[in-house]
Every structure is written in C-alpha cells, then in structure tokens.
C-alpha cells in the first residue's frame, strides 16, 4: 500500500514506452522513461511547466478526485447495506465523499483551477448545494449546521421526587450529535451528478490534451537533444518562455 525506500515499479505506456518509478533514500519518487525495453537507457524527459500544461494537470487531478468519489460511494453503499454496520467507517466515507467533492469547487493555490457552480444543472442544484453546505459547515469547517451540534444540559429530577427523597441529584450532560451519513450521500442522483461533472471534465481534458499535442509536435528534437547535452540531464523543465526556444 505504501512505497518503500529503494523499491522500483514499472508501468506500461503508449507507443512502446515504459515508466519506471524508483523511491530514493528520501522517500521521493524518481521517474524515468524507457523505450521498447525496460533495459534501454532512460529517454529525455521534458517537463512542460507552461500555463496550458498546469491547467491540463489540474483537470487530471479533478478527474481523479471524481473517480475517487465514485469509489467512496460504492463502498459507502456496501457499508450501509451490510448486516453488521460499522458506523465509524460509514461516517469516514461520508466525510470523504463530501470533502473530495467539495474540493473541486474550492479555490486551491496548488491547482489554480476549480470548477464553477454554473456547470451544475437545475436538476442537480439541490444535491450540489447540500453537499457544499456539509463541506463548508461540517466536514471541512466548524460552522453552523444541522449536521453537528453540542449543548450543555443541567438535569434535575422532577420536583415531587426530589422532595420525597429529600436529596436532589443533579447532573450535567452534553447533548452531542454528528451526522453519520445522509440520504443525499446515499442517493442515486448523487452518483449521477458526479458522472455528469466527470463527463464535462473529460471533455476539458481532451481539448487541452489536443492543444498540448500541437505544442509538442512543434518542438525541434535536435534542439532538445542539444539542450540535454548542455545541461547534462535527462530531465529538463521548461516554462512558457523556455519552450518557445525549442520550437522548430
């Protein structure tokens, strides 16, 4: 489940490429790419850190969050329908669904991209608003919400009983309530909402991927090889200004 220091993983990619991930002594992944065979020398990697590429990657991360949310929903449904219910697991899954869904509509300095509420259809607006309300006022922040409350209570016996006993035993309680899950989370329409958003995101990814391919097709391979020799590295990071120097 976790990467071990010194471990190596291989993943096949398109057009005969293999991705190698090595975990170094600091626990950081080192990526290299090998053409046709795993034993071949690592290829030259151009890390494109342009505005377009960052947006493309942001939508890839949003797509991953949506797929994860659908996976959480599947396990959530299995858990609430189980004979022996694990309420803590159900609560954890409910929170995972809400916070991961809300993440894609919330401003992030890391991604720099979020989805706007305008993409939500009228059919799904009520579900979206409820999920975001849970996110803002219960799961991610301690706001005012029906999903979480705690009240201090001082309890006295009925007066007649207290007088009869001649002794009043008073007790201080706390009334605590937190939502374990809701009908909204367990509703089939929530799944349909996420699939609806996922379709929109996949369309955005396809468009940005097409633009990135045009950018890469315009690169001069000879310039890239010369730059690799000059820097002495098989991995080169280029920004919006740098990549213009590599055009044909």
Secondary structure as UniProt FT lines:
FT   TURN            5..6
FT   STRAND          8..12
FT   HELIX           14..16
FT   STRAND          17..23
FT   TURN            25..26
FT   STRAND          29..35
FT   TURN            38..39
FT   STRAND          45..48
FT   HELIX           51..80
FT   HELIX           87..103
FT   TURN            104..105
FT   TURN            109..111
FT   HELIX           117..119
FT   HELIX           122..134
FT   HELIX           135..139
FT   TURN            146..147
FT   STRAND          148..155
FT   HELIX           159..165
FT   STRAND          171..178
FT   TURN            183..186
FT   HELIX           188..217
FT   HELIX           221..231
FT   STRAND          235..238
FT   HELIX           240..244
FT   TURN            245..246
//
